[in-house]
Amino acid sequence: MAKQPGNGHEPRPEGLDEKDGQIVELSDSYTDEEERAVLRKIDCTILPLVFGLITDLKMTSTQYSWCSSIFYVGQLVSEYPFIYLMSRLHLTKFVGVTVVIWGIICMCLAAPHNYSGFAAVRFLLGFAEGAVSPAFITITSIWYRKEEHALRTALWITMNGVAQICGCLLMYGIAKNTALSLAPWRTLFLVCGAVTSASGVVFYLFMPNGPRDAWFLTRRQKQVLSMRMARDREGGDKTSFSTRQLKEALLDVKTWFVFWFGVLVTMQSPVLTFASLVINTIGYDKYQTMLYTAPSGVYF
């Protein structure tokens, strides 16, 4: 069944105006089969690109707790300036560079020899990560229709839990390797940072900015993608602040569902952040602590 990009009362959109000003020419209609083929290609390309101590540093448990928490302070501080920069710069290139810097800072976590140095680098790590989540949400909105956002966002957020589990297993394997010249936790930061920077380079090179740059789609599929997204944005994108729309959003029950969903998702963060410290304090050795911390990734 063919779908029309507009309705009988409104003119058909002539193109999808992307952030870089490019417009993809639209044809008259597309079939359900064509739409499903386009969506499969987007899922297989965009989502994978979107899916990153105490004894040696002579830290007390309180200092360790601060090192865990200060990451989120840095993230909070950087949110607004990064969101502003994302609206002014080439989005995917900006995010790619940010992820590379994020990985470099992660590798720098292997360098400190005291609490203050480690805390400072943790703050910078959080600061560098401030652009990632807002950017991924924006990228999701570029490629998917409104009703498809929730599932796709859930998929890439779930990768946080997978990374938690893999990180614990990786740390256990590194710690068991007695041939290493560096402390296991330093080696882990070097490995994870290198992988993160490499993924940032891949993101920079291969993530398209929009339908016109989608190297994995045919010309016809680009047209189908542009039409389905144009239908989803028939009201147009707004660049100015509207008090009326703010009131409308605050009175919309869906807004409060999203708010409480965010609260419930973040409520478990303190437990997961300090899980390794709690488990170790109970009496388990460092190797057991690594393994017993891994299941906490399920709660992300």
N, C-alpha and C positions, 0 to 999 in steps of 0.2 A: 504494500500500500504506500503510495507516494504521499509525502508530507509537504505542505505548503509553508514557506518561511514566514508568512504573515497571515492576518485574517481578512475578512471581507470588508472591514471598516477602516483599515489602516493601510497605507502604502507599504509595499514590500521593501525592507531595508536593502540598500544598494551595496552595502559591504560592511565588514566588521572592522572598525577603526581601532587598531591596536596601539599600545603605548608608544611604539616607535613611529607611528603615523602611517604604517603600511595598511593597504586595503586589499582584501582578497575579493576578486570578482565573484559574484553569486549567479547561479543559474536559477531555473524556475522551481525545481523540487528535487527530492531525493527519496529513496526507498528505505524501508526498515532494514533491509539487508545491508545497504550501504552504510547506514548509521552504525549498525552493530560492528561492521568491519573497521570503521574509523575508531570506535571506542576501544576495540580490542588492541589496535595498534598503539593508541595513547596509553592504555594500561600497561602494555609491555615495554614502553619506552620511557614515559614520564615518571611513573611511580618508582621504578628502580633507581633513577637518577636522584629522586628526592630522598630514598631510604639510605657521633661520634661520641711501712712509711714512718709510722710513729716512732719506732725505736731509733732508726737511723737519724732522724731529725731531732731527737730528744724532745718530743712534744708531749705535753700533758693531754689528758682526755678533753679538757676544755679547749685547748688550742686546736686539737684535731677537729672538734666540733665547729670551731670558727672557720677553719679551712674548708670544711664542707659547706658551710652556710654562705661564706663570702662570695662563692661562685654566683649565687642567685642575686646578690647585691649588685655585682657587676652587670649581670644580665638585665636587671631592672633599670639601671642607670643608662644603658645603651639603647633601650627599646625605642624611645622617642626620636633621638637623632638618626638612628638607622632607618626607621620608618620614613622619616623625611627624605633621607638620601635615596631610598628605594623609589620614591615618587619622582625624583629628579634625574636619576641615572638609569642606565641600561640594566634592567632588573636581573636577568640571569647572569650577566657578566659580573655584576656587583656581588651577587651571592657566591659565585664561583671563587672570586678573589677572597671573600670573607672566609669561606670554608678552608682555603689554603692557609690563610693567616691563623685561623683557629687551630689547624693541625700543627703549625709551627710552634704556636704557644704551648700546645699540649706536649710537644717534645721538650720544650724548655722546662717543663715540670720535673724533668730528670736532673736538672742542674742544681737547685737550691740545697743548702746544707744546714739551714735553720728554719725556724717557724716563720719569721717575718718574710723571708725570701719566698717560701712556698706559698704563703697567704697572698702575697702580691701577685704571683703568677696565676694563682687560682682566680683572683679578681679579674685579671686581664683575660683569662680563658672565658669566664662568664660574660665579660664585656663583648668579646668577639662573637659569642654565640647569640647575642641579642637579635641579630638580623635573621637568623635561620627560620624560626617558627613563623613569624609574620610573612616572610618571603615565600615559604612553602604554601601557606594558606592562600596567598595572592596567586601563586602559580597554579594551584588547584582551581581557583576561580576562573583562570584564563582558559583552561582546557576542558573543564567539566561544567555541566549545567547545575543549577541550584540543587535539584533533587539528588544529584550524584555526589555532592560535596561531602556529606557525612561519612559515607562508606570509604571514599578515597582518603579522607583525612584520618579516619580511624586506622586504615591500613598503614600509613607511614608513621603514625604515632606509635603503633604497636611495635615498630622496629626498635623503639627505645628499650622495650622489655627484652627483645631478642638480643640486643647489644649488651644489656646487663648480664644475661645468662652466659653469652659467649665470652664476655670480658672476664667473668669469674673463672670460667674453665681455662681461658688463656693464661690468666694469672697463676692458676694452680700449676699448669704445665711449665711455665717459666720458673716458678719458685722451686720446682722439683729438679730443675736443671742445675747441677752443681758446677758445671763448666763455665758459667757466666762470670765475667770479670766485674760486672756491675751488680748492684743490688737488684733483686727481681722487680721491685716496684719501679725503679728507674728504667729498666729494660721495657717494662710494660708501657710506660708513657712514650718511650721512643717508638715502639712498634705501632701503638694506636695513633700517635701523631702522624707518623709517616703514611699510614693507611688513609687517615683523614685528609691529609694534603693531596694524596694521589686521587682520592675521590673528588676533591675540589677541582683538580685539573680536568678530570673527565667531565664534570658538570660544566665547567667553563667552555670546553670544546664542543660538547654534544647537546647541551640543553638548548632547544630552540626558544626564541623569544615569543613566538606566537604561531598561528596557523600558516602564515606565509613562509616562515622559516622552517617548517616541519619537514626535515629531510627524509623522514621515514614514511611520508604520505605521498600518494600520487596527486597529480593536479586535480583530478576529480574528487579525491578524498579531502583535499584542502577546501574545496568548494562546499562539500557536505559539512565539514567541521565548522566553516564560517557561517553557514546557514543555520545550523542548529544552535550556535552560540548567539547569532543575531536574534533569533526568536526568543532566547532566554533573556535578552537585554533590550527588549523593545522600548522600555521606559528610558533607556539611555543611562550613561554613567554620569554621576554628579561630582563636580570638583569643588563646589562651595558648601559651606556649612549651613544647615537649615535647622532652626529651632523647632519648627513644626515637625520635621522628620524625627528629631530627637525625642520629642514628646510622644510621637506615634510609636517609636521603637520601645520606649519605656513602658507604654501601656499595652504592648503586644505580649501575650503570654509566652510566645516562643522565645522572646528575648530572655525571660526569666528561667525558662528551661535550660537555655544555653549557659546562663550564669551559674545555676546550681550544678549543672554538669561539670563546669570548670572547677567549682569548689570541691565537688566530690572526687574529681580526678587528682587534685593537688593535695587533698587531705592526707593521702598515704605517703607523700614525699618525705616528711620527717622520719617516718619509720624506715623507709628504704635508704635514706641518706645515712642514717646512723646504725643500720642493721649490722654491719660488720663489727662496729665498736661494741655493740650490745652483745653479739654472739661471742666475741673474744673475751669480754668481761665475765661472761657466765663461766668460762673455764676451758673452752675449746682452744686448741692450738691454732697457729696461723693457717695451716693447711686445711684443717677442718672448717675454719671460718670462711675460707674462700669458697668451698663447696656448698656450705650451708647458706651462704648469701645468694647463690645463683638463683634459687627458686623465687626470690623476691622480684625478679624481672617479670613474672607472670602478672603482677599487680599493676604494671604500667598500663 
